[in-house]
Amino acid sequence: MIRPLYGLVLTGGRSRRMGADKAAIPYDGRPQLARTFDLLSSRVTRCFVSTRGDQRDDPLRRAYPLIIDMLDDCGPASGLLAAYAAHPRVAWLVLACDLPLMDVATLDALIGARDDTRYAAVAFQGVHDGLPEPLCTVWEPAALEALTQQVATGSVRSRAVLLDDATCILPPPASRALENVNTPAERTKATKMLENQQDTQCLT
């Protein structure tokens, strides 16, 4: 039987390029964290928010089940490793909180490709560099154990774990779902794209 799938929304970044907390930025009138959590939680058994220790009392984040990062200065891998430590027998569908164009079809493609007898992870090929995209990925326990072993060697590179024959690499989605929004200019662009999507839906 395939392992249960839990969800993890990554919100522990410092948003230096954006200049504002990306989790709190509104799209369609709602904070991006709320949008991402609702989208992800509809596809998994349980869903959590990954955050730094100094963010645990943030009013937005504390409304959700939290998993606190275990390591400093390890980027998104900190959240992954903390999730694995808390629930080591499940798979994790990890989703960064700076993907406002993410959609259900993209998540379903990842979930549909799962086969934990063959694959330790399922990831999309990156649009710009062709490398696996670690921030919208299904991580099975075997892949997270490999990430844990990296820590023991003093190296934490989540993308390197995915560069393995045990990873199922899917072609990039046809939509713009994997477009990261890290700067005010990118936020403006994403907002216009969402508005165009809504206009198109209203016309159909």
KOLVO-58652 format. One record per residue: x negated, y negated, z of N, C-alpha, C, O in turn; residue number from 1. Coordinates in steps of 0.05 Angstrom, whole numbers, padded with zeros to 5 digits. Layout:
    nxx    nyy    nzz   caxx   cayy   cazz    cxx    cyy    czz    oxx    oyy    ozz num
      X      Y      Z      X      Y      Z      X      Y      Z      X      Y      Z NUM
...
REM end
This chain:
    nxx    nyy    nzz   caxx   cayy   cazz    cxx    cyy    czz    oxx    oyy    ozz num
 -00017  00024  00000  00000  00000  00000 -00018 -00025  00000 -00037 -00027  00015   1
 -00010 -00044 -00017 -00026 -00069 -00019 -00024 -00085  00007 -00003 -00086  00020   2
 -00046 -00098  00015 -00047 -00113  00040 -00028 -00137  00040 -00022 -00147  00018   3
 -00018 -00145  00063 -00002 -00169  00065 -00018 -00193  00054 -00042 -00194  00056   4
 -00003 -00213  00044 -00016 -00237  00033 -00007 -00261  00050  00016 -00267  00052   5
 -00027 -00274  00063 -00023 -00298  00078 -00032 -00322  00061 -00048 -00319  00043   6
 -00022 -00346  00068 -00030 -00370  00054 -00046 -00389  00072 -00041 -00390  00096   7
 -00064 -00403  00060 -00081 -00422  00075 -00084 -00448  00058 -00095 -00448  00036   8
 -00073 -00470  00069 -00076 -00496  00057 -00101 -00509  00068 -00103 -00514  00093   9
 -00120 -00516  00052 -00145 -00528  00061 -00142 -00558  00063 -00137 -00571  00043  10
 -00146 -00569  00087 -00143 -00598  00091 -00166 -00610  00107 -00164 -00633  00116  11
 -00188 -00595  00110 -00210 -00604  00127 -00230 -00623  00115 -00249 -00631  00128  12
 -00226 -00629  00089 -00245 -00648  00076 -00244 -00676  00088 -00224 -00683  00101  13
 -00265 -00691  00083 -00266 -00718  00095 -00256 -00740  00076 -00255 -00763  00083  14
 -00249 -00732  00051 -00236 -00751  00032 -00252 -00777  00028 -00241 -00798  00026  15
 -00278 -00774  00027 -00295 -00798  00024 -00291 -00812 -00002 -00289 -00837 -00002  16
 -00288 -00798 -00024 -00285 -00811 -00050 -00257 -00823 -00052 -00254 -00844 -00065  17
 -00237 -00811 -00040 -00210 -00822 -00041 -00208 -00847 -00023 -00193 -00866 -00029  18
 -00221 -00846  00000 -00219 -00869  00019 -00195 -00867  00036 -00188 -00886  00050  19
 -00180 -00845  00035 -00156 -00841  00051 -00152 -00811  00053 -00162 -00795  00037  20
 -00138 -00803  00074 -00133 -00774  00079 -00116 -00763  00056 -00093 -00770  00053  21
 -00128 -00745  00041 -00113 -00734  00018 -00088 -00718  00026 -00069 -00716  00011  22
 -00089 -00706  00050 -00066 -00691  00059 -00042 -00709  00063 -00019 -00700  00061  23
 -00046 -00734  00070 -00024 -00753  00076 -00015 -00769  00052  00006 -00782  00054  24
 -00029 -00768  00030 -00021 -00784  00007  00005 -00774 -00004  00009 -00750 -00008  25
  00024 -00792 -00008  00051 -00784 -00018  00051 -00780 -00048  00041 -00796 -00063  26
  00065 -00759 -00056  00072 -00754 -00084  00102 -00746 -00084  00110 -00731 -00067  27
  00117 -00757 -00102  00146 -00752 -00102  00158 -00759 -00075  00178 -00746 -00067  28
  00146 -00778 -00061  00158 -00787 -00036  00151 -00770 -00011  00162 -00775  00010  29
  00133 -00750 -00014  00126 -00732  00008  00096 -00730  00010  00083 -00730 -00010  30
  00086 -00727  00035  00057 -00723  00038  00048 -00698  00022  00062 -00678  00021  31
  00024 -00699  00011  00015 -00676 -00005  00013 -00651  00012  00017 -00629  00001  32
  00006 -00653  00037  00005 -00629  00054  00032 -00616  00055  00034 -00591  00053  33
  00053 -00631  00059  00080 -00620  00060  00088 -00606  00034  00099 -00584  00034  34
  00081 -00619  00012  00087 -00607 -00014  00072 -00581 -00018  00084 -00561 -00027  35
  00046 -00581 -00011  00030 -00557 -00016  00039 -00534  00003  00040 -00511 -00006  36
  00044 -00541  00028  00052 -00520  00047  00078 -00507  00038  00081 -00483  00038  37
  00098 -00523  00029  00124 -00512  00021  00120 -00494 -00004  00132 -00473 -00006  38
  00104 -00503 -00023  00099 -00488 -00047  00086 -00461 -00040  00094 -00440 -00050  39
  00065 -00462 -00024  00050 -00438 -00018  00066 -00419  00000  00066 -00395 -00004  40
  00080 -00430  00020  00094 -00413  00039  00116 -00397  00026  00125 -00377  00037  41
  00126 -00407  00003  00147 -00392 -00011  00137 -00367 -00025  00153 -00352 -00035  42
  00111 -00364 -00025  00099 -00341 -00040  00083 -00322 -00022  00072 -00303 -00032  43
  00082 -00327  00004  00066 -00310  00022  00082 -00302  00046  00104 -00312  00052  44
  00071 -00283  00061  00084 -00273  00085  00083 -00293  00108  00103 -00298  00122  45
  00060 -00305  00112  00056 -00326  00132  00038 -00347  00120  00021 -00341  00103  46
  00040 -00372  00129  00024 -00393  00118  00012 -00411  00141  00026 -00415  00161  47
 -00012 -00420  00137 -00026 -00435  00157 -00040 -00459  00143 -00043 -00460  00119  48
 -00047 -00479  00160 -00062 -00502  00151 -00090 -00501  00163 -00093 -00498  00188  49
 -00110 -00503  00147 -00138 -00503  00156 -00147 -00532  00160 -00142 -00549  00143  50
 -00159 -00537  00183 -00167 -00564  00189 -00191 -00565  00207 -00198 -00545  00220  51
 -00205 -00587  00209 -00227 -00591  00227 -00217 -00594  00256 -00194 -00601  00260  52
 -00234 -00589  00275 -00227 -00591  00303 -00218 -00619  00310 -00200 -00622  00327  53
 -00230 -00640  00298 -00223 -00667  00305 -00197 -00676  00292 -00189 -00699  00295  54
 -00185 -00659  00276 -00159 -00666  00263 -00136 -00651  00276 -00113 -00655  00268  55
 -00141 -00635  00296 -00119 -00617  00307 -00096 -00633  00319 -00074 -00623  00320  56
 -00101 -00658  00328 -00080 -00674  00340 -00067 -00693  00320 -00050 -00709  00328  57
 -00076 -00692  00295 -00063 -00709  00275 -00034 -00702  00273 -00027 -00679  00270  58
 -00016 -00722  00274  00013 -00717  00275  00023 -00701  00250  00041 -00684  00252  59
  00011 -00706  00227  00019 -00692  00203  00011 -00662  00205  00028 -00645  00199  60
 -00013 -00657  00212 -00023 -00629  00212 -00011 -00613  00235 -00005 -00589  00231  61
 -00007 -00625  00258  00002 -00609  00281  00031 -00600  00278  00041 -00585  00295  62
  00045 -00608  00257  00072 -00598  00252  00071 -00571  00240  00092 -00558  00236  63
  00047 -00561  00233  00044 -00535  00219  00027 -00516  00236  00012 -00525  00253  64
  00029 -00490  00231  00010 -00471  00244 -00018 -00476  00234 -00024 -00476  00210  65
 -00036 -00481  00253 -00063 -00489  00247 -00083 -00467  00251 -00080 -00450  00268  66
 -00104 -00467  00234 -00128 -00451  00238 -00151 -00471  00238 -00156 -00484  00218  67
 -00166 -00472  00259 -00187 -00492  00262 -00214 -00481  00251 -00221 -00458  00257  68
 -00227 -00498  00236 -00253 -00490  00224 -00272 -00481  00246 -00273 -00492  00268  69
 -00287 -00460  00240 -00306 -00449  00259 -00334 -00461  00256 -00350 -00462  00275  70
 -00341 -00470  00232 -00368 -00479  00226 -00368 -00508  00216 -00348 -00517  00205  71
 -00389 -00522  00221 -00392 -00550  00212 -00407 -00551  00185 -00425 -00534  00181  72
 -00400 -00570  00168 -00415 -00575  00144 -00417 -00551  00125 -00437 -00548  00112  73
 -00397 -00535  00125 -00396 -00512  00106 -00374 -00515  00085 -00369 -00497  00070  74
 -00361 -00538  00084 -00341 -00543  00065 -00317 -00525  00068 -00311 -00516  00090  75
 -00304 -00518  00046 -00280 -00501  00047 -00285 -00474  00059 -00267 -00461  00070  76
 -00310 -00464  00057 -00316 -00438  00068 -00311 -00437  00098 -00305 -00415  00109  77
 -00312 -00459  00112 -00307 -00460  00141 -00278 -00451  00146 -00274 -00435  00165  78
 -00259 -00461  00131 -00232 -00453  00134 -00227 -00424  00127 -00212 -00409  00141  79
 -00239 -00415  00106 -00237 -00387  00097 -00247 -00368  00119 -00233 -00348  00125  80
 -00270 -00374  00130 -00282 -00356  00150 -00265 -00356  00176 -00263 -00335  00189  81
 -00254 -00379  00183 -00238 -00380  00207 -00212 -00364  00203 -00203 -00351  00221  82
 -00201 -00366  00179 -00176 -00350  00173 -00182 -00320  00174 -00167 -00305  00185  83
 -00205 -00313  00163 -00213 -00284  00163 -00217 -00274  00191 -00210 -00252  00198  84
 -00229 -00291  00208 -00234 -00283  00236 -00207 -00280  00251 -00205 -00263  00268  85
 -00188 -00297  00245 -00162 -00296  00259 -00145 -00272  00249 -00131 -00260  00266  86
 -00146 -00266  00224 -00130 -00245  00212 -00146 -00229  00192 -00144 -00234  00168  87
 -00163 -00211  00201 -00183 -00198  00183 -00171 -00177  00165 -00185 -00167  00147  88
 -00147 -00168  00169 -00136 -00145  00155 -00116 -00153  00133 -00103 -00136  00121  89
 -00115 -00179  00127 -00097 -00188  00106 -00113 -00202  00084 -00136 -00209  00088  90
 -00100 -00206  00061 -00111 -00222  00040 -00101 -00251  00044 -00081 -00256  00056  91
 -00117 -00269  00033 -00110 -00298  00036 -00108 -00311  00009 -00127 -00310 -00007  92
 -00086 -00324  00004 -00083 -00341 -00020 -00090 -00369 -00010 -00075 -00382  00005  93
 -00112 -00379 -00019 -00123 -00404 -00010 -00117 -00426 -00030 -00120 -00422 -00054  94
 -00108 -00449 -00021 -00100 -00471 -00038 -00110 -00497 -00027 -00102 -00504 -00004  95
 -00126 -00511 -00042 -00135 -00538 -00033 -00111 -00557 -00033 -00092 -00554 -00049  96
 -00113 -00577 -00015 -00091 -00596 -00012 -00093 -00620 -00031 -00078 -00639 -00029  97
 -00113 -00618 -00050 -00116 -00641 -00069 -00108 -00632 -00098 -00120 -00641 -00117  98
 -00088 -00615 -00099 -00078 -00605 -00125 -00048 -00612 -00128 -00032 -00594 -00127  99
 -00041 -00637 -00132 -00013 -00644 -00132  00002 -00634 -00156  00027 -00635 -00157 100
 -00012 -00625 -00177  00001 -00614 -00201  00005 -00584 -00200  00014 -00572 -00219 101
 -00002 -00572 -00177  00001 -00543 -00174  00030 -00535 -00178  00048 -00550 -00170 102
  00034 -00511 -00189  00061 -00502 -00194  00064 -00472 -00187  00045 -00458 -00183 103
  00089 -00464 -00185  00095 -00436 -00177  00084 -00416 -00197  00074 -00395 -00189 104
  00086 -00422 -00223  00076 -00403 -00243  00047 -00397 -00240  00038 -00374 -00244 105
  00031 -00417 -00232  00002 -00413 -00229 -00003 -00395 -00205 -00020 -00377 -00207 106
  00011 -00399 -00183  00008 -00382 -00160  00017 -00353 -00166  00004 -00334 -00158 107
  00039 -00351 -00180  00049 -00324 -00186  00030 -00309 -00205  00029 -00284 -00203 108
  00015 -00323 -00222 -00004 -00309 -00239 -00027 -00297 -00222 -00035 -00274 -00227 109
 -00036 -00311 -00201 -00056 -00300 -00183 -00045 -00276 -00168 -00058 -00255 -00167 110
 -00021 -00279 -00157 -00009 -00257 -00141 -00004 -00233 -00158 -00008 -00210 -00150 111
  00005 -00237 -00183  00011 -00215 -00200 -00013 -00199 -00209 -00010 -00175 -00217 112
 -00037 -00211 -00208 -00061 -00197 -00216 -00074 -00182 -00193 -00095 -00169 -00197 113
 -00063 -00183 -00169 -00075 -00170 -00146 -00076 -00139 -00150 -00057 -00127 -00159 114
 -00098 -00128 -00142 -00101 -00099 -00141 -00125 -00094 -00122 -00148 -00092 -00131 115
 -00119 -00091 -00096 -00141 -00089 -00077 -00156 -00063 -00077 -00175 -00059 -00062 116
 -00147 -00044 -00095 -00163 -00020 -00099 -00185 -00025 -00120 -00204 -00009 -00122 117
 -00183 -00047 -00135 -00202 -00053 -00156 -00216 -00079 -00152 -00240 -00082 -00158 118
 -00202 -00099 -00142 -00212 -00126 -00141 -00214 -00136 -00112 -00197 -00131 -00095 119
 -00236 -00150 -00106 -00240 -00163 -00080 -00229 -00192 -00080 -00226 -00204 -00059 120
 -00223 -00202 -00103 -00212 -00229 -00106 -00199 -00232 -00133 -00205 -00217 -00152 121
 -00181 -00252 -00135 -00170 -00260 -00161 -00173 -00290 -00163 -00164 -00305 -00145 122
 -00185 -00299 -00184 -00190 -00328 -00187 -00186 -00336 -00216 -00187 -00320 -00234 123
 -00182 -00362 -00220 -00180 -00373 -00247 -00208 -00382 -00256 -00225 -00390 -00240 124
 -00213 -00380 -00281 -00237 -00392 -00293 -00234 -00422 -00293 -00213 -00433 -00301 125
 -00255 -00436 -00284 -00254 -00465 -00283 -00252 -00477 -00311 -00264 -00467 -00330 126
 -00236 -00499 -00314 -00232 -00511 -00340 -00257 -00525 -00350 -00263 -00524 -00374 127
 -00272 -00537 -00332 -00295 -00554 -00340 -00322 -00539 -00341 -00338 -00545 -00358 128
 -00326 -00519 -00323 -00352 -00506 -00322 -00350 -00476 -00328 -00371 -00463 -00329 129
 -00327 -00465 -00330 -00324 -00437 -00336 -00329 -00419 -00312 -00327 -00394 -00315 130
 -00335 -00430 -00289 -00340 -00414 -00265 -00314 -00409 -00250 -00295 -00424 -00253 131
 -00314 -00388 -00233 -00289 -00383 -00218 -00282 -00406 -00200 -00300 -00419 -00188 132
 -00256 -00412 -00198 -00246 -00434 -00181 -00239 -00423 -00153 -00219 -00409 -00150 133
 -00256 -00429 -00133 -00251 -00416 -00106 -00229 -00429 -00090 -00221 -00417 -00070 134
 -00218 -00452 -00098 -00199 -00466 -00081 -00170 -00461 -00090 -00152 -00474 -00079 135
 -00166 -00443 -00108 -00139 -00433 -00114 -00144 -00403 -00121 -00145 -00396 -00145 136
 -00147 -00387 -00101 -00157 -00360 -00104 -00144 -00341 -00084 -00138 -00349 -00061 137
 -00141 -00316 -00092 -00134 -00295 -00073 -00159 -00282 -00063 -00174 -00271 -00080 138
 -00164 -00283 -00038 -00188 -00270 -00025 -00179 -00246 -00010 -00165 -00248  00010 139
 -00187 -00222 -00019 -00182 -00198 -00004 -00203 -00196  00018 -00224 -00209  00017 140
 -00199 -00179  00039 -00218 -00176  00060 -00247 -00170  00051 -00266 -00179  00063 141
 -00250 -00155  00030 -00277 -00148  00020 -00292 -00173  00012 -00316 -00175  00017 142
 -00279 -00191 -00002 -00292 -00216 -00011 -00299 -00233  00013 -00320 -00246  00014 143
 -00281 -00234  00033 -00286 -00251  00056 -00308 -00239  00074 -00322 -00254  00087 144
 -00311 -00213  00074 -00333 -00200  00088 -00359 -00208  00074 -00379 -00212  00088 145
 -00360 -00209  00048 -00384 -00217  00033 -00391 -00246  00040 -00414 -00253  00042 146
 -00370 -00263  00043 -00375 -00291  00050 -00387 -00293  00078 -00404 -00309  00084 147
 -00377 -00276  00096 -00387 -00275  00124 -00417 -00267  00124 -00432 -00278  00139 148
 -00424 -00248  00107 -00452 -00239  00106 -00470 -00261  00095 -00493 -00263  00103 149
 -00459 -00278  00078 -00475 -00301  00069 -00483 -00319  00092 -00505 -00329  00093 150
 -00464 -00324  00111 -00470 -00341  00134 -00493 -00330  00149 -00510 -00345  00159 151
 -00494 -00304  00152 -00516 -00291  00167 -00543 -00296  00154 -00564 -00296  00167 152
 -00543 -00302  00128 -00569 -00307  00114 -00574 -00337  00112 -00595 -00345  00101 153
 -00556 -00353  00123 -00560 -00382  00122 -00551 -00395  00097 -00556 -00419  00092 154
 -00536 -00381  00080 -00526 -00391  00055 -00496 -00388  00054 -00486 -00366  00059 155
 -00481 -00409  00047 -00452 -00407  00045 -00444 -00419  00018 -00443 -00443  00015 156
 -00439 -00401 -00001 -00431 -00410 -00028 -00407 -00393 -00036 -00411 -00371 -00047 157
 -00383 -00403 -00032 -00360 -00387 -00037 -00357 -00379 -00067 -00348 -00358 -00073 158
 -00366 -00397 -00084 -00364 -00391 -00113 -00383 -00368 -00120 -00376 -00353 -00138 159
 -00405 -00366 -00107 -00424 -00345 -00113 -00412 -00318 -00107 -00418 -00298 -00121 160
 -00396 -00316 -00086 -00383 -00291 -00079 -00364 -00282 -00102 -00361 -00258 -00107 161
 -00352 -00301 -00115 -00333 -00295 -00137 -00347 -00287 -00163 -00334 -00276 -00181 162
 -00373 -00293 -00165 -00388 -00285 -00189 -00397 -00256 -00187 -00421 -00250 -00185 163
 -00378 -00239 -00187 -00383 -00210 -00181 -00363 -00194 -00198 -00341 -00204 -00204 164
 -00370 -00170 -00205 -00353 -00153 -00220 -00327 -00146 -00205 -00307 -00138 -00217 165
 -00327 -00150 -00179 -00304 -00143 -00163 -00283 -00165 -00163 -00262 -00163 -00151 166
 -00288 -00187 -00178 -00269 -00209 -00180 -00254 -00207 -00206 -00266 -00204 -00227 167
 -00228 -00209 -00205 -00212 -00211 -00229 -00210 -00240 -00237 -00199 -00257 -00222 168
 -00222 -00247 -00260 -00222 -00275 -00269 -00200 -00279 -00290 -00201 -00266 -00311 169
 -00182 -00296 -00284 -00160 -00302 -00302 -00167 -00327 -00319 -00182 -00344 -00310 170
 -00157 -00329 -00343 -00162 -00353 -00359 -00149 -00377 -00346 -00130 -00373 -00331 171
 -00158 -00401 -00351 -00146 -00425 -00339 -00116 -00426 -00345 -00108 -00419 -00367 172
 -00100 -00436 -00327 -00072 -00438 -00332 -00067 -00459 -00355 -00082 -00477 -00359 173
 -00045 -00455 -00369 -00038 -00473 -00391 -00031 -00501 -00380 -00034 -00521 -00394 174
 -00020 -00502 -00356 -00013 -00528 -00344 -00038 -00542 -00333 -00060 -00532 -00335 175
 -00034 -00566 -00321 -00056 -00581 -00309 -00057 -00575 -00279 -00066 -00592 -00263 176
 -00048 -00552 -00271 -00045 -00545 -00242 -00071 -00547 -00227 -00070 -00553 -00203 177
 -00094 -00542 -00239 -00119 -00541 -00225 -00134 -00568 -00226 -00157 -00569 -00219 178
 -00120 -00589 -00234 -00133 -00616 -00234 -00136 -00626 -00206 -00116 -00632 -00192 179
 -00161 -00628 -00196 -00166 -00639 -00170 -00162 -00669 -00170 -00168 -00682 -00190 180
 -00152 -00680 -00148 -00148 -00709 -00146 -00165 -00718 -00122 -00158 -00714 -00099 181
 -00188 -00730 -00129 -00208 -00738 -00109 -00213 -00768 -00107 -00226 -00777 -00088 182
 -00202 -00783 -00126 -00207 -00812 -00126 -00181 -00827 -00131 -00162 -00815 -00140 183
 -00181 -00853 -00124 -00156 -00868 -00129 -00148 -00868 -00159 -00124 -00867 -00165 184
 -00167 -00869 -00177 -00161 -00868 -00205 -00148 -00841 -00213 -00128 -00841 -00228 185
 -00158 -00820 -00202 -00146 -00793 -00208 -00118 -00791 -00195 -00100 -00779 -00206 186
 -00115 -00804 -00172 -00088 -00804 -00160 -00068 -00818 -00178 -00046 -00809 -00181 187
 -00076 -00841 -00189 -00058 -00856 -00206 -00050 -00839 -00231 -00027 -00839 -00239 188
 -00070 -00826 -00242 -00065 -00809 -00265 -00045 -00786 -00258 -00027 -00780 -00273 189
 -00050 -00773 -00235 -00033 -00751 -00227 -00004 -00760 -00222  00015 -00746 -00229 190
 -00002 -00784 -00210  00025 -00794 -00204  00040 -00799 -00230  00064 -00793 -00231 191
  00027 -00810 -00250  00040 -00814 -00276  00048 -00788 -00289  00069 -00786 -00301 192
  00031 -00767 -00286  00037 -00741 -00298  00062 -00729 -00285  00079 -00718 -00298 193
  00064 -00732 -00258  00087 -00722 -00244  00112 -00737 -00252  00134 -00725 -00255 194
  00110 -00763 -00256  00133 -00778 -00265  00142 -00770 -00293  00166 -00768 -00298 195
  00122 -00764 -00310  00129 -00755 -00337  00143 -00728 -00337  00161 -00723 -00352 196
  00133 -00711 -00319  00146 -00684 -00316  00175 -00687 -00307  00193 -00674 -00318 197
  00180 -00705 -00288  00208 -00710 -00279  00225 -00721 -00301  00248 -00713 -00304 198
  00214 -00739 -00317  00229 -00751 -00339  00236 -00730 -00359  00258 -00729 -00370 199
  00217 -00712 -00365  00222 -00690 -00384  00244 -00672 -00374  00261 -00663 -00390 200
  00243 -00665 -00348  00263 -00647 -00337  00291 -00660 -00338  00311 -00646 -00342 201
  00292 -00686 -00334  00318 -00699 -00335  00330 -00700 -00363  00354 -00701 -00366 202
  00312 -00698 -00383  00322 -00699 -00411  00330 -00672 -00421  00344 -00669 -00442 203
  00322 -00650 -00406  00328 -00623 -00416  00354 -00612 -00403  00362 -00590 -00408 204
REM end
